[in-house]
Amino acid sequence: MIRLGFGMVLALAGPLAMAQPVLHVVGLESQYADVLAQIGGPYVKVTSVQSNPNTDPHEFEVTPGVAVALHGADLVVENGLGYDAWADQMLDGTRAKLLSAQKLLNLPDDSPNPHLWYRTDTMPEVAAAAAAFFAAKDPAHKAAYMANLKAFDASLTPWKQEMAELKAKYANAPVAVTEPVADYLLQAAGMKIMTPFSFELAVMNGTDPSPQDVAAEETLLRDRKVRIFAYNVQVTDPETQALLALAKQNDVQVLPVYELMPAGATHYQDWMLQTTNALGRALAASAK
């Protein structure tokens, strides 16, 4: 797999390396683009719009190249829940079919946490919908798309098993977070998030948390009422930097999390497993 940020993502192997892409698709975030590439293989050219894990995705600015990619796409996959709403108007009048992770999961618009890729059920739904679209548009390669879908679903098993093991071993372990980026994963792994949700929403939306919420968050870290402090690497400000320092000063284990695929992850499922493994190591260290 070659992941080129804004550009093509093609899976090429052996004799299939000369296959020409039949369909052009866009994943608005790198994790969706990666899954699309795994399902489409050499028959699908994939563009990833937001792919830099070192930037704040909330400050994304549309470029002319993005508009060109969207207007030339057969399929566009978005997260939904307002996370990438900037694309909705740009897609008006295009030939692209839009797949929304939110709609595939039947989530209402007021669902408070938009970071759907940390849910275990999101990408199987996206992958299945993409495979069905590819097969309908390019029936000559339907068998390949369905085989890729089966392989992708199987590849999620180690991640799900690791979360089940953490839940069995560390059920209700208290954790603190800066914002709800990895909340779905933490909750599925059995963690108890102690941070006031109003604090999480304020940080996520770029507003000032209330003094009461800030004090509550600081107490969790200063008094070591939590075992883990998960913070969003891509969105930091003086307040979150101070909390990170407070966690380290009081020997609270720190778990970095991302909104886009980090550079060290080959595929989406590797990223999720790596994050869950890091959570397990942090929990083990917090017990010492």
N, C-alpha and C positions, 0 to 999 in steps of 0.2 A: 504493500500500500504506500502510495506517495501522497502526502498531504501538503498542499502548496498554499494554504491560506486562501486568499481570494484568487481563485483559479481552478484548474481542473483537478479532480481527485479521481484517479483511475486505478482499478485493481487489474494488474496485468500479470499473467503467469504463463510460462511455457508456450505451447502452440497457439493459445488464445491471444498472445501479445499483439498479433497483427489485426485482431478484430476491430472493426470500425464502430464507434458509438452510434447507436440508432436514435437515442433519446437524449435530450438536454434537460437537466433538472437542477434545482437550486435548493440548498439547505440554508436557511437564514442564519443559523448558528452552526459552528463546526461539528458539534456532536450529531446533529441531524444530517449534515452532509456526509459524515463518515458512515452512518448507517445506510444512507442511500447508496453510497459507493459499494458497500459490502453486498447489498442486495442486487444492484445493477451489474456489478462486475464490468467486463470490458465493453458491454453493449450500451453503457450509459455514461455520459459525460456529466460530472457533478461539479457545481460551483459552490464554494462555501463563502458566504458574505462576511459574517463576523467570525474571525478565527484567531485573533491575537489575544492570548491569555494574559498579556501584560498591560492591557488597557481596560478602562472602565466601560463595559458594554452599554451602560446607560448614556454615555456621551458619544455614541456612535453617530457619525455624520454620513449621509448618503452621498456617494460620488456618481458621476456620469456612468462609470463602468458598472455600477450596481444596477442602474436603470436598464442598461443594455442587456445585462444578464437576465433580468426578470422578464423583459419583453421577448427574449429569445427562448424562454424556457417552455418545456412541455408540462413540467410539474414543479411546484414550489411548496416546500414544507416549512411551516412556521410553528412556533411554540404556542402562540396565543396568549390569552389573559393579559393583553396589553403589552406584553414583553417586547414584541416586535411589530407593534401596530403601525409603525412608520411605513411598512410595506403594503398595507392594505389598499391605500389609495393608488399607489403606483401600479398595482395589478389590475386596476379597472381598465377594461378594454383590451387586455392581453388575452392570448390564447391559452395561457397557463392554467392548469387545474391547481387549486389550492388545497393542500391538506393541512389541517390544524391539529396539533397534538391535543389541545384543549377540547376540540369537538369530538375527536376520536375517543376521548375519555369521558365524554358527556359531562364536562364540568361547567357550572354556571359562571357567568362573567364576573361575579363578585367573589370567586374563590381567591383567598388572600395570598396564597403562595404560588407565584408563577414558575418556579424553577422545576418544571415537570420532569426533566430528564433524570432527576434523582429518584424518581419512582420506578419500581421494578416493572410496572405494567405499561409504561409509556412507550418505550422503544419497540416492544413486541407488536403493539398496535400500529405504530408508525411503519415498521418493517412490513407487516402483513398488508397494510393498505398500499404501500409503495409497490410491493411485489404484484399485487392484483392489478394495479395501474400499468406497470411495465408489461405484464403478460397480455393485457387487453390491447395495448398499443403496439406491441411487438410479439405476436403469438409465436413467431418462429423460434423465439428463445425462451418460451414459457418454462420449459423444463429446467433451464439454468436458473431462472429467477426463483423458482420454487425450491430448488436444491439449495440455493444461497440463503433463502429464508429459513429453511430447516437448520442449516448449519449455524446461522446467526442465533436462532432461538436456543440451540444447544450450548452455544458459547457463553450464554448468560448464567448457566448453571453454577459454575464456581462462585460467582458473585452472590447469588442467592443462598448458596450453601454457607458461605462465610458469614452472611448476615444472620442466618438462622443459628449458627454456632455462637455468635456474639450475643444474640438475644437469650439463648439458653444459659450462657455463662454470666452475663452482666445485666440481666433484666433490671430496668429502672435505675440504672446508673445515672446520677445527675450530671448534666452538662450545661454549659453556657455557650451562647453564640452571639455574633454581632448582628446577623440578619438571617432570614430564613432560607439561605441558599441551599444548604444540605439537610434541612429539617426532615424532608421525606425519608432520606437514607437513615438519619439518626433515629427517627421514630421506628422505622421498620426493623432496625437493629436492636430495638428495645430500650433506647435511651430515654431519659426523662429530661426534657428541656426546661430549665429553670428560669431562663431569661424572660422577663415580661414581653409578651408578644407585641405590645404597643411600642416597646423599645426596638424590636426587630423591624417593625414596619417603618418606624421613623428613619432608621439607618438606611433601609432599603430605598425609601422614597427621597432621601437626601434632605430630610428635615431634622430639626433639633429634638432629641428625646426630652421628655419632661425631666426636671431635676429629680423627681421621685424615682423614675425608672433608671436614671443614671446611678443614683445612690444604691438602688437594689442590685444593679449589675456589678457595681464595684464591691459590694458586700459579698456577693457570691464568690468573687475571686480573692478578695483580701482574707476572708475567713475560710477559704478552701471548702466551700459548701458544694463545689462541683469538682468532678474529676477531669473534665475535658473543657477546653475553650476552643471552639471552632470559629475561625474568622475568615472572611472573604478576602483572599489575596488581592483580588482585582479592584476592590473598592476600600480604600483606607483613607482616613482623615485624622486630624490630631486626637479626636476623641477615641477612635478605635485603636490608634497607636498607643495611647495611654493605657487602655484596657489590656492590650497585648503585653505591654511592659509590666503591668500589675500582675497578670497571670504568671509571667516568668519569675517575677520576684517572689511569688508565693508558691512556686513549684506546682502550679496547675499545668497539666499537659496541654500543649497547643496542637491543634489540628488545622492545617491550612486547607481551605477548600476553594474551588474555582467555579466560575460561571461558564467558561469555555474550556475546551479540551486543552490541558497543559502540554507543554512540549514533550514531556517524557512518556506520554500515552500514545501507543500505536493505534489503538482503536477505542471506541466508546466503552466497550465492555472491560477493556484493560484499565481504563481510567477509573471506572466504578469499583473494580476489584482492588486497585491500588489504594483508593481512598478508604475502602472498608478495611483493608489490611492495616493501613496506617492508624485507623481508629482502634483496631484490636491491639496494636503495639502500644498505643497511648494508654489504653485502659489497663493493660498489663503493667505498664510502668507506673501508673497512678496508684496501683495497689501496693507498691513497695514502700 
